[in-house]
Amino acid sequence: MTSTADAATTAPAEDGAAPSGTSLGSRDSLLAGIAIGLVLIVAVALRFVVRSDLWLDEALSVNIAKLPLGDLPAALKRDGAPPVYYVLLHFWMEVFGRSDTAVRALSGVLSIATFPAMYLAGRRLAGRWGGWAAVLVFATSPYAIRYASETRMYSLVMFLVAWGYLAVVRALEKPTVGRLAVVALAVATLLYTHNWSYYLLATVGLVLLYRAWRGTTTDDRRGAWRVIVAMVVGGLCYLPWLPVVKYQLEHTGTPWGDARLPWSGLTSFVGQFSGVGKPAHGEAYVFAAVVLVLPLLALFGAAVNARHVDLDLRTRPLVRWELVVGLGAIVLGLVLSFASGTAFDGRYASVGVPFLVLAIAMGTVVFGSPRARVVVLAVVVLLGLAGGVRNARDLRTQAGEVAAVIAAEAEPGDVVVYCPDQLGPSVHRLLGDDLGLTELTFPALSGPERVNWVDYRDRIDAADSDAFARRVLDRADGARIWYVVSPGYRSVEERCEEVGAALAAARPGSASRVAIDDVLYFEFLGLTELPGS
């Protein structure tokens, strides 16, 4: 969103030139090229090497996307998400299959396709160094790697935001019909991809209105108005989906969590961006400090010489508008989510991540010493890769332990009960449909493949734990019961414990087969075996 005046201040002296003081000899250039190539090879590999099974959200994505296209709107109406990612995944699976590697690879490919956009964005701001810094920070970001290896829409969101940023900047420079059409397409696709796009587009709209009002030249103001019109056209393409959105807002929401104070949500996002998760890893806390310091340097800092950086409290133009848009969208989303009582998770902030990555990359440009720039960028890259390796090794769900026991010991006719129903998709994916098992979920005794979020809390509140247990026992008709359970889920507090107690009372001799591990796993669950009667 850099203005024409700002661009003149920050652009390199010649196209593709490195920032002052970073020109390299042929030997150094060769070594730099080799280092960059090795880093990118590792970063790409980490997007496709994951040890964990699919957890709830990933399994849900697959189970929805595999439906006939005509059934997607009804399924998403109950799920609460827009359709673009699911349509893409639907066709992707038809070509590449439904294995864990295959369904995650779509996100990996989209993430890699974001690399050129980050390079071009960084190069516009700070020449060749800025371009390579931006692509390396994004490529090695633990956050980007995580969602590049997850069967969810967040890599698609970052892809669209990065390329959309370039589309807007190019349209502001020369608002031709073709460039404005790309802006409209980017807006429409973002809206159909994730609901947090509202906050990003609102923030961009406000910045453009400011530019249309206070632009330094007539061309600046005219270009801003034309981009605003293109965004409105893109928004009009969203009108057919609004009835579904209205229903989702009234009946689905985020029943799995509570609203968070904005500063609490922002802290959570910084942690997730840095790679702090389950299990928490020490290097992520160091990376969090880098995430906070480098954007501030990009915003306020200017090199005086090789050893000193001056701070300008009026802010520097390098990434001023990029930070306004990126952080503004996240903060706006946090404030409105809290006001509306909906939950927040750090993955929603993916709408602002490309801007934050640019700010981190531009923070390395501030240093006057070429050696200092290289060292700082190397620290960012190495810390990021450490988080990427952790992502590849860490297990996201305990479903594999549970499914292994059931698959090895269950007999046809046995009953598997999931409490809550949110445990069903990940475990069922591993069990499959060929074991002859009856699978039931709390509260509705429905199948395990999908979760119906419609009026979820109301339906949980209306459920009778003892009555549910009796119906399970009737369905089992003396067969062995495998009870898959996880305590502490929002909206289901104590219900699963009540169901488990009722089943155990009716079937003496129950045995715990898998203990819940809420330290190692993000999605933790346990398994109890109840003998046949």
SEDOKOL-297946 format. One record per residue (C-alpha): residue in three letters; y, z, x. Coordinates in steps of 0.5 Angstrom, whole numbers, padded with zeros to 4 digits, always signed. Example, Ala and Ser with C-alpha at 12.3 -4.5 7.8 and 13.67 -1.06 7.14 Angstrom:
BEGIN
ALA-0009+0016+0025SER-0002+0014+0027
***
This chain:
BEGIN
MET+0000+0000+0000THR+0004+0000+0006SER+0011-0003+0004THR+0014-0009+0008ALA+0019-0005+0012ASP+0013+0000+0014ALA+0009-0006+0016ALA+0014-0008+0020THR+0014-0001+0023THR+0007-0001+0024ALA+0004-0008+0025PRO+0002-0010+0032ALA+0006-0014+0037GLU+0002-0020+0036ASP-0004-0021+0032GLY-0010-0017+0034ALA-0007-0014+0039ALA-0009-0007+0041PRO-0004-0001+0040SER+0001+0000+0047GLY-0003+0002+0052THR-0010+0000+0050SER-0011-0006+0053LEU-0018-0007+0057GLY-0020-0010+0063SER-0026-0015+0062ARG-0031-0010+0065ASP-0028-0004+0060SER-0028-0009+0054LEU-0036-0011+0056LEU-0038-0003+0056ALA-0033-0002+0050GLY-0037-0008+0046ILE-0044-0005+0048ALA-0042+0002+0046ILE-0039-0001+0039GLY-0045-0005+0038LEU-0050+0001+0039VAL-0046+0005+0035LEU-0046+0000+0029ILE-0054-0001+0030VAL-0055+0006+0029ALA-0050+0007+0023VAL-0054+0001+0020ALA-0061+0004+0021LEU-0059+0011+0018ARG-0057+0008+0012PHE-0064+0005+0011VAL-0068+0011+0014VAL-0069+0017+0009ARG-0075+0022+0009SER-0073+0025+0002ASP-0076+0023-0004LEU-0071+0021-0010TRP-0068+0027-0013LEU-0066+0027-0021ASP-0060+0023-0021GLU-0063+0017-0017ALA-0070+0017-0021LEU-0065+0017-0027SER-0062+0011-0024VAL-0068+0007-0023ASN-0071+0009-0030ILE-0065+0007-0034ALA-0064+0000-0029LYS-0071-0002-0031LEU-0070-0002-0038PRO-0068-0009-0041LEU-0061-0011-0040GLY-0060-0011-0048ASP-0062-0003-0048LEU-0057-0001-0042PRO-0051+0000-0047ALA-0055+0005-0051ALA-0058+0009-0045LEU-0052+0009-0042LYS-0049+0012-0048ARG-0053+0018-0048ASP-0052+0018-0040GLY-0045+0018-0039ALA-0044+0013-0034PRO-0041+0005-0034PRO-0046-0001-0033VAL-0044-0005-0027TYR-0048-0001-0022TYR-0054-0001-0027VAL-0054-0008-0028LEU-0054-0010-0021LEU-0060-0005-0019HIS-0064-0008-0025PHE-0063-0015-0022TRP-0064-0012-0015MET-0071-0009-0017GLU-0073-0015-0020VAL-0073-0018-0013PHE-0074-0013-0008GLY-0079-0008-0013ARG-0078+0000-0014SER-0080+0003-0008ASP-0076+0009-0005THR-0073+0004+0000ALA-0072-0002-0004VAL-0068+0002-0009ARG-0064+0005-0004ALA-0063-0001+0000LEU-0058-0004-0005SER-0053+0002-0003GLY-0054+0001+0004VAL-0053-0007+0003LEU-0046-0005+0000SER-0044+0000+0005ILE-0045-0005+0010ALA-0041-0010+0006THR-0035-0005+0007PHE-0035-0005+0014PRO-0031-0012+0014ALA-0026-0009+0009MET-0025-0003+0013TYR-0024-0007+0020LEU-0019-0011+0016ALA-0015-0006+0013GLY-0015-0002+0020ARG-0013-0008+0024ARG-0007-0009+0019LEU-0005-0002+0020ALA-0006-0002+0028GLY-0008-0008+0031ARG-0015-0009+0034TRP-0016-0002+0036GLY-0014+0001+0029GLY-0019-0004+0026TRP-0025-0002+0030ALA-0023+0005+0029ALA-0023+0005+0022VAL-0030+0001+0022LEU-0033+0006+0027VAL-0031+0012+0023PHE-0033+0009+0016ALA-0040+0007+0019THR-0041+0014+0022SER-0038+0018+0016PRO-0044+0023+0014TYR-0041+0022+0007ALA-0041+0014+0007ILE-0048+0015+0010ARG-0051+0019+0005TYR-0049+0015-0001ALA-0051+0009+0003SER-0058+0012+0002GLU-0058+0014-0005THR-0059+0010-0011ARG-0053+0012-0014MET-0046+0008-0015TYR-0042+0011-0010SER-0043+0006-0004LEU-0041+0001-0010VAL-0035+0005-0011MET-0033+0005-0004PHE-0034-0002-0003LEU-0030-0004-0009VAL-0024+0001-0007ALA-0024-0002+0000TRP-0024-0009-0002GLY-0019-0008-0007TYR-0014-0005-0003LEU-0014-0011+0001ALA-0013-0015-0005VAL-0007-0011-0007VAL-0004-0011+0000ARG-0005-0019+0000ALA-0002-0020-0007LEU+0004-0016-0005GLU+0005-0020+0001LYS+0004-0026-0003PRO+0003-0026-0011THR-0001-0032-0012VAL-0005-0033-0018GLY-0011-0033-0014ARG-0009-0027-0011LEU-0007-0023-0017ALA-0014-0026-0020VAL-0018-0022-0015VAL-0014-0016-0016ALA-0015-0016-0024LEU-0023-0017-0022ALA-0023-0011-0017VAL-0019-0007-0023ALA-0024-0009-0028THR-0030-0008-0024LEU-0028-0001-0022LEU-0027+0001-0029TYR-0034-0001-0031THR-0037+0002-0025HIS-0034+0010-0025ASN-0030+0014-0029TRP-0026+0017-0024SER-0023+0010-0023TYR-0018+0012-0028TYR-0015+0017-0023LEU-0015+0012-0017LEU-0012+0006-0022ALA-0007+0011-0025THR-0004+0013-0018VAL-0004+0006-0015GLY+0000+0004-0022LEU+0005+0010-0020VAL+0006+0008-0013LEU+0007+0000-0015LEU+0012+0003-0021TYR+0016+0006-0015ARG+0016+0000-0011ALA+0018-0004-0017TRP+0024+0000-0018ARG+0026+0002-0011GLY+0023-0004-0007THR+0028-0006-0001THR+0028-0013-0003THR+0028-0017-0009ASP+0021-0020-0007ASP+0018-0013-0006ARG+0020-0011-0013ARG+0018-0018-0016GLY+0011-0018-0012ALA+0010-0010-0015TRP+0011-0012-0022ARG+0006-0018-0022VAL+0001-0014-0019ILE+0002-0009-0024VAL+0001-0014-0029ALA-0005-0016-0026MET-0008-0009-0026VAL-0006-0009-0034VAL-0010-0016-0035GLY-0016-0012-0031GLY-0015-0006-0035LEU-0016-0011-0042CYS-0023-0013-0040TYR-0025-0006-0040LEU-0023-0006-0048PRO-0030-0008-0050TRP-0033-0001-0047LEU-0028+0003-0050PRO-0032+0005-0056VAL-0038+0007-0051VAL-0033+0011-0047LYS-0030+0015-0053TYR-0037+0017-0055GLN-0039+0019-0048LEU-0033+0023-0048GLU-0034+0027-0055HIS-0042+0028-0054THR-0044+0028-0046GLY-0039+0030-0041THR-0042+0034-0035PRO-0046+0040-0038TRP-0049+0041-0032GLY-0043+0044-0029ASP-0037+0048-0030ALA-0030+0046-0029ARG-0027+0048-0022LEU-0020+0050-0020PRO-0017+0044-0016TRP-0017+0047-0010SER-0024+0050-0010GLY-0026+0042-0012LEU-0022+0040-0006THR-0025+0045-0001SER-0032+0043-0004PHE-0030+0035-0003VAL-0028+0037+0005GLY-0035+0040+0006GLN-0039+0034+0003PHE-0035+0029+0006SER-0036+0033+0013GLY-0044+0034+0011VAL-0044+0041+0009GLY-0050+0041+0005LYS-0057+0044+0004PRO-0059+0046+0009ALA-0052+0047+0012HIS-0051+0045+0019GLY-0046+0047+0024GLU-0044+0041+0027ALA-0041+0039+0020TYR-0036+0045+0020VAL-0033+0042+0027PHE-0033+0035+0023ALA-0029+0038+0018ALA-0024+0041+0022VAL-0023+0034+0025VAL-0023+0031+0018LEU-0017+0036+0017VAL-0013+0035+0023LEU-0013+0027+0024PRO-0010+0025+0018LEU-0004+0030+0019LEU-0003+0027+0026ALA-0003+0020+0023LEU+0002+0022+0018PHE+0007+0026+0022GLY+0005+0025+0029ALA+0008+0020+0034ALA+0006+0020+0042VAL+0012+0022+0046ASN+0008+0020+0052ALA+0001+0021+0055ARG+0001+0028+0054HIS+0005+0030+0048VAL+0005+0028+0041ASP+0012+0029+0037LEU+0011+0031+0030ASP+0016+0028+0025LEU+0016+0033+0018ARG+0019+0027+0014THR+0012+0023+0015ARG+0011+0017+0019PRO+0010+0010+0015LEU+0003+0009+0019VAL-0001+0011+0013ARG+0004+0014+0008TRP+0002+0011+0002GLU-0005+0010+0004LEU-0006+0018+0004VAL-0001+0018-0003VAL-0006+0014-0006GLY-0013+0017-0003LEU-0011+0024-0004GLY-0007+0023-0010ALA-0013+0020-0014ILE-0017+0026-0012VAL-0012+0031-0014LEU-0010+0028-0020GLY-0018+0028-0022LEU-0019+0035-0020VAL-0013+0037-0024LEU-0015+0033-0030SER-0022+0035-0030PHE-0020+0042-0030ALA-0015+0042-0035SER-0021+0038-0040GLY-0026+0043-0038THR-0031+0038-0034ALA-0035+0039-0028PHE-0033+0036-0021ASP-0038+0034-0015GLY-0035+0031-0009ARG-0039+0025-0010TYR-0033+0023-0015ALA-0028+0023-0010SER-0031+0017-0007VAL-0025+0013-0010GLY-0021+0016-0005VAL-0026+0016+0001PRO-0024+0009+0004PHE-0016+0011+0005LEU-0018+0018+0008VAL-0023+0014+0013LEU-0017+0010+0015ALA-0012+0016+0016ILE-0018+0019+0020ALA-0018+0013+0024MET-0010+0012+0025GLY-0010+0019+0027THR-0013+0017+0034VAL-0008+0012+0034VAL-0003+0017+0035PHE-0005+0019+0042GLY-0001+0016+0048SER-0007+0016+0053PRO-0012+0011+0052ARG-0017+0016+0055ALA-0015+0021+0049ARG-0016+0016+0044VAL-0023+0014+0046VAL-0025+0021+0047VAL-0022+0023+0040LEU-0026+0017+0037ALA-0032+0018+0041VAL-0032+0026+0038VAL-0031+0023+0031VAL-0037+0018+0032LEU-0042+0023+0035LEU-0041+0028+0030GLY-0041+0023+0024LEU-0048+0021+0027ALA-0051+0028+0028GLY-0049+0028+0020GLY-0053+0022+0019VAL-0059+0024+0023ARG-0059+0030+0019ASN-0058+0026+0012ALA-0064+0022+0014ARG-0069+0028+0016ASP-0067+0033+0010LEU-0070+0033+0004ARG-0066+0033-0002THR-0072+0035-0007GLN-0078+0039-0008ALA-0081+0035-0013GLY-0086+0032-0007GLU-0089+0039-0006VAL-0090+0040-0014ALA-0092+0033-0015ALA-0097+0033-0009VAL-0101+0039-0012ILE-0101+0036-0019ALA-0104+0030-0017ALA-0109+0033-0013GLU-0112+0038-0018ALA-0110+0036-0025GLU-0115+0033-0029PRO-0114+0028-0035GLY-0111+0031-0041ASP-0108+0037-0037VAL-0101+0038-0040VAL-0094+0038-0035VAL-0088+0042-0038TYR-0081+0041-0035CYS-0076+0046-0036PRO-0071+0044-0036ASP-0072+0037-0037GLN-0067+0035-0031LEU-0074+0036-0027GLY-0078+0031-0030PRO-0075+0024-0027SER-0076+0026-0020VAL-0083+0029-0021HIS-0086+0024-0026ARG-0083+0018-0021LEU-0088+0021-0016LEU-0094+0022-0021GLY-0094+0016-0024ASP-0097+0014-0031ASP-0104+0013-0029LEU-0107+0021-0028GLY-0108+0021-0036LEU-0103+0027-0036THR-0099+0029-0042GLU-0092+0031-0040LEU-0087+0035-0044THR-0080+0037-0043PHE-0075+0043-0045PRO-0072+0043-0050ALA-0074+0037-0054LEU-0081+0036-0052SER-0079+0029-0050GLY-0082+0025-0044PRO-0080+0026-0037GLU-0077+0019-0035ARG-0070+0020-0038VAL-0065+0026-0040ASN-0061+0026-0046TRP-0054+0029-0045VAL-0052+0028-0052ASP-0049+0035-0054TYR-0054+0038-0049ARG-0051+0045-0049ASP-0051+0045-0057ARG-0058+0043-0057ILE-0060+0048-0051ASP-0057+0054-0055ALA-0060+0052-0061ALA-0067+0052-0058ASP-0072+0057-0059SER-0076+0059-0053ASP-0082+0062-0056ALA-0082+0056-0061PHE-0082+0051-0056ALA-0088+0055-0052ARG-0092+0055-0058ARG-0091+0048-0059VAL-0093+0047-0052LEU-0100+0051-0053ASP-0101+0047-0059ARG-0100+0040-0056ALA-0105+0043-0050ASP-0110+0045-0055GLY-0114+0049-0049ALA-0112+0044-0043ARG-0109+0047-0037ILE-0102+0047-0037TRP-0098+0046-0030TYR-0091+0049-0031VAL-0085+0046-0027VAL-0079+0050-0027SER-0072+0052-0024PRO-0068+0057-0025GLY-0060+0058-0026TYR-0059+0051-0029ARG-0052+0051-0032SER-0053+0051-0040VAL-0061+0053-0039GLU-0060+0060-0037GLU-0066+0065-0038ARG-0069+0060-0043CYS-0074+0057-0038GLU-0076+0064-0036GLU-0077+0066-0043VAL-0081+0060-0044GLY-0085+0061-0038ALA-0086+0069-0040ALA-0089+0066-0047LEU-0094+0061-0044ALA-0096+0066-0039ALA-0097+0071-0044ALA-0102+0066-0048ARG-0105+0064-0042PRO-0107+0070-0038GLY-0109+0069-0030SER-0103+0064-0029ALA-0102+0063-0021SER-0096+0061-0017ARG-0097+0054-0014VAL-0091+0052-0011ALA-0085+0057-0009ILE-0078+0056-0010ASP-0074+0054-0004ASP-0067+0054-0006VAL-0065+0055+0002LEU-0068+0048+0004TYR-0067+0044-0002PHE-0062+0041-0006GLU-0066+0040-0012PHE-0071+0046-0012LEU-0077+0047-0016GLY-0083+0051-0017LEU-0090+0050-0020THR-0094+0055-0024GLU-0101+0054-0026LEU-0104+0056-0033PRO-0111+0056-0034GLY-0114+0053-0040SER-0117+0057-0046
***
